[in-house]
Amino acid sequence: MQTIDFNLDWKLKLQNRFINYVKIFSTSNPESETTPSSPQQWEMANYLFQELQQLGLDNVSIDDKGYIYAFLPSNLENDTEPTVGFISHYDSTPDFNGENIKPIIWDNYDGGDLLLNKETGFTLSPNKFESLKDYVGQTIITTDGTSLLSADDKAGIAEIVTAAEFLLANPQIKHGRIALGFTPDEEIGRGAHHFDVEKFGAEWAYTMDGGEVGELEYENFNAAGAVVKIHGLSVHPGYAFGKMINAGLLAAEFVQSLPANETPATTKGFEGFFHLTDLSADVSEAKLQYIIRDHDERKFEERKNLMIARVQEFNKKYGDGVVELEIKEQYRNMKQQFEGKMHIIDIAAKAMIDANIEPKIKAIRGGTDGAQLSYMGLPCPNIFAGGLNFHGPYEYVPLESMEKAVKVIINIAKTEKSF
């Protein structure tokens, strides 16, 4: 096995690239119908597009919806290898502030508390997040407690781009043609909606969008979003007897009508849930937004049908049209798309082993662009990017975990894939 000489200069290049990325505001907007869903994503897209061009990659392009494609040509004399792709998304979640990110670099982490913000006392502590203890002696990159870090998924982008640059700089490492793709709006479930699979030209790909080192995932939730609208009847409370329909009270009743033990906080593993993500209500109107998740397709359908049944019950009780429901499918479990194609998983697992990483094959309690892409004809499992505590101010990523992800990408690129 050819040794990958990823020295200190390359580690610093990876670190600086990541820092530059996270400082660019690129939060997506679920309320928008445009692609990208937010204007700020264009800054990140254009920055990345120009960087890929400057690196000297082939056929670098960006389309009118912000999708970026680039290619690393094969350096084999007689290339019979399939084209393999790597994909990451450049939007950050709207779940928490993603603007004015001020990353902090902690060299040689000593295992203690990290005071992220002296003014507020905001602290990242191994007493609360035990995973920190696994990274003693490493370089930890955190937030300053006022924003998320956006390692989801700018760590993945930094890893893919750095691996491509490394392969360009080391032509002695032989590899087939490699396709790179970068997408907007993954965090709001639309990352693959306008992805050009034919233009990408890969037989399969990997999203670099997982968490801790070793994660390798080809199962995910079936997913849908649901919006419940409740139309109340507001009248003067002193004369409301027999007339008022309080939309706020009906909203509370609707929440209670769903299984209390089937929420994200009460489920794990392959257990699905109903997740209330937003609620606004007054006497006249109420709006509840849910996400519905389950790995099992039959149970997923049962969950959607339960919400439909509850709405019908409320309308029977309070009057036709009082409650409206809209359910939109988001993505499906990609597991069945790998039947007869498990070599795609085997290649990634071997690439990890060759990098002295133990593969951790498990199901995602979530989804990635790869779930949708797999149903679009591009089988696309998910590989770790190294970040932890995503979508909030406690988010962090060890630089050494990102380095390991780069090595996995390089190992996949140079693996013989004639199965």
N, C-alpha and C positions, 0 to 999 in steps of 0.2 A: 504494500500500500504506500503510495507516494505521500510523503509528509507535507502538510500545508504550513508554510513558514509565515504565520500571521504574527508578525513582530509588533513591538510597541508602536512604531510609526503607524501601522495599519489600525491598531486599537484606537489611537488618538484620532485618526481619520474617521473611523466609525463613530466615535464619541462626538466629534465636532459636527459631523453631518447630522446626527440625531438632534443635537442641541439647536442647530440652525432650523431644522424642520419644526420642532415643537414651538418655537417662538413665533411661527406663522399662524395666525388665527384662522381656523378652518372648520368651525362648528357647522354641522348641517341643521336644516330647519324642517321638521316634520309637517309644518303648516303650509309650506310652499309647494306649488305644483311644478316648479321649474326644475331643470337638471343642468348643472348642480342646483341644489335646493337653496343655496345661500351664495351671495356674491363673493364673500370672503374666501370661498373655496378656490376661486379662480387664481388668487394670489399664490396659493400653494401649488396649484396645477401648473401655472406658467413657470414658477421657480423650478419645479421638477423637470418640466419639459426642456428648459434651457440647460439644466445640469446634464441630462442624458445626452443632449446634443454635444456638449462640451467634452464629455467622456469619450466620444467617438463611436457610440453604438450605431447600428444600422437602422435605417428606416424609422427614425424617431418621429412620432406624429401625435397630435392632439386634435380631437374632433370638437364639434360645436357644443357637445354636452360634457366636455371636460375629461373624457376617457383618453388615457395616454398609453401608447404602445411603443415598444422598442425591442430590438433584436440583437443578440450576440451571435455572430455567424459561427458555424462549425469550423474547427481547425484540424479536422481529420482528413487524411488523404483520400480515403474511400469511405465517404460518410453514408452509412445505411441506418444510422441511429434515428429514432423518432424525435421530433421537436418536443421539448418539455418546457412548460411555462412556470413562472412564479408571479403571484399576484398579491397586492396589498391595497388597502384603501387609505385615502389621505384626509377624509373628513374625521372630525372628532365628535363625540357624543354630545347631544344637547342636554343630557342629564345633569350636567354641572358646568360651571363657568370654564370656558376654554379660551378666553381672551387674556392677553397680557400674561402669558405663562412665563414664570421666572424659575427655570430649573436650577437646582442646587446639586453640585457634584461633591460626593463624600468619598474621598480616597481612603483606602485601607479601613473600611468600616470596623469599628471595635466591638460591635455587638450590643451597644447600649442604646439609650433613647436618642433620637435625632430631633433637636429643636428646630423646626422648620421656619417658625416665625416668632421672633422675639417680642414683637408688639402684642401679639394675641396669645402667645404661649402654646401655639399649635404644635403638637409633637407626634412623631411617628415612633411607636414604641414596640419592641418585641413582646412586651407583656400583653399587648392587644393583638399584634400580628406576629404570631410565632414564626412565620416563614422567614422573617428577617434573620433569625439565628443561623439559617443555612448559608448566609452570605458574608460571614465574618471574614475580614481580610480582603474583601473585594471592593470594587468601586460602585457605589450606589448613586443613582440619579433620582432625585425626588422633586416634588413641587415645593413651593414656599407656603403651602397651606391655604392659598387663596384661589386655586384653580386645580383642574385636573392636569395630568402631565402630557396626555395625548400620545403615550407610548402605544396605545391602541388607536391607530396602527402605524404610527410613524416609526416605531422600532422596526416593524416589518419592512417598511420602505427603505430605511437606512441599511438594513441587512441585505436586501436584494441588490440595491445599488452598489454597495460596497463589495459584495461578492462578484458582481459583473465587472467592476473596476479591477478587482484582484485578478480575475481570469484574463482580462485584457492585458494586464501588466505581466502575466506569467504564461506566455504561450506554450511553454513546455507541458503545461497541464492540458491534456487533450480532452475535448468535449464535443458533443454534437451541437446543433443549433438550439439556442435558448431564447424563449420569448418572455418578455417582461410586460406586465400590465398593471395599471394603477387606476383606481376607480373613485368616484365621489359617492357620497350618500349611503355607504354601507350601514352606518349606524341607525339609519331610519328605514332599513329594509329594502333599499332600492339600488344597491350597489351594482347588481348585475343586469338591471333592467335594459340597459342600452349597450351592453358589452358585445363587441363584434367578434364572436367566436371564430368565424371564418377568417377574418383578417388576422386574428391572433395566431392561427395556424398551428396550434399545439395539439398533440394527441391526448395529452393530459397535462394537468398543472397542479400546483400546490399553493394554497393561500398561506402566507406567513402571518398568521393572525391569532395564534394561540397564546397561552400564558406561560406557565413554568417550563423549565427545561425538560425536554423529553416528550412533551405532549404530541400525540399523533392521533388525529380524529377523523373518522369517516362516517360517524353517525351524529345526528343532530335532532333537535326538536322539529316536529311539524308546527307551523306557526301561523297565527292569524291575529289581526287586530280587530277590535270591536268597539263601536261607539254607540252608547245608549243615550238617547235624548228623551227627556221627560217634560211634557207640557202641562204646567199647572194652571190653576184658575185663581187669580188673586182678587180678593174682595176685602172690604174693610173688616178687620178682625172682630169688631163689635157686632157685625151682622153676617158672620161667615157661616153660621150653623147650616149644615146641609148643602152648602154651596162651594166653599173653598176646597181646592185641591192644591196642597202644599208640595210643590215639586221637590223641595229640599228634603221633606220627610219621606217622600216616595223614593228618592235617591238612596237615603239611608236604609230603607226597607229592601230595596233591590240588592244593595251590597250584602245585606244579611241573608238574602234568599239563596246565595251561592254558598257552596261548601266552605266552612270556615277553616278546615284543615287542608285545603288545597290551594295554598298560596306559596309564593317563593320562599317565605320564611318557615314554612312547615313541610316542605318537600325536598327530596334529594334524589340522586341517582337517576333512575329512569322514570321517576314520578312526575307527572305533569301538574299544571296549575292554571288558575285564573289570577291575573295580576292587575289590580286597579292602579293605573299609572297617573291618572289625573281626575279630579272631581271639582266641578264648579256648580254652585246651586244658589238659588233664592226661591222665593215663593212661586214665581211665575215659570221659571225654566231651570232645568238641571241638565248637566252633561257629564257622563261618566265615560272614561276611556280605559279599555282593558287590552291586555295582550293575552292570548290563549295559547298554551304550549302543551305538547305531549309527544313523546317519542313514538308511541304506538298509534298507528293510523286509525284503528277502530275507536280507541279512546279519544283521539283528537276529534273525530266526527261526533262522538257522544257529547263532548264538551260544547261544541258549537250548537248542537241540538238542544242541550240543556238551557243555554242562553235564550234560544228562540222560544222554548217552552215557557220560560219565566216571563218573557215579554208578553206572550199570549195570555198568561194568567193575570198579569197586571192589567192588561187592556180589558179583560173580562170583568175584573173587579172594579176598575175605575173608569172605564169607558173606552170605546174604540179610538185609537189614535193618540191616546194619552202618552204612550211609550212607543218610541221608534227604535229600531235596531239596524245597524249596518255592520256587516262582517266582511272584512277583506282578507283574502289569503295572502300570506307573505312569502313563505318558503316551505319546502317539504323535506322530510328526512332523506338524506342522500344515500343511505346505506344500500338500498336495493340497486343503485346505479353502479355498484362495484362487484356485482355478481359476475364471476368469470374474469375479473380484472384485479384480483388481489395482488398481482405483481406490482401495482402502483404503490400499494402500502408496503410491500416487502422491500422495495427499493429505498423508500424513505427510512424504514426501520434499520436497514443495513447501513445507510449513510450515517445514522445516529451512532450505531455501534462502532463504526470505523472512527468516529470522533469521540469515542469513550463516553458515550451517553447511553443510558438505559432507556429504551423506548417505553413510553407510558401510553398504551393504546386504550382510549376510552371514548365515551360518548360526550358530545358537547351539550351542556345545558344552556343552549343558545343556538346561534346560527352564524354563518359567514356567507360571503359572496359565493363560496364554493358550493353551497347547498343548491342555489339556483343555477349556477353554471353546470353542475353535474346533470341537471335535468335539461340543460340546453345543449347537451352533447359533449361537454368538456368535463370529464371526471376530475374532481378537484378536492382532495382531502385537505385537512388543515394541519399545519405544523406550528410548533411553539415559536413565539417571538421574544419571550423572556420577561414581559412585564407582569406585574401583579397589582391587585387592588384597583382594577380598572374603574373608570367612570366616577372618580371622586378625588378629593384632595389628598388621600392617603396613597395614591398611585405611585409606584416606583418601579425602576428597572435596573438590575445589575448589569454593568457593562460586559462582564464576563459571560453572562447568559446570551447577550446579543452576539458576542464573538462566536459562541458555540453555534448559534443559528446560522451565521455566515459560513462556518465550516460545513454544516449540514447541506446548505445550498450547493457549495462547491463539490462536496462528495456526490450529491445527486447528479450534478452536471457531468461529472467525469465517469459515472457508472455506466458500464455496458448494459444496454436495456433490451437486448434481443432475447426476449422470453418466448 
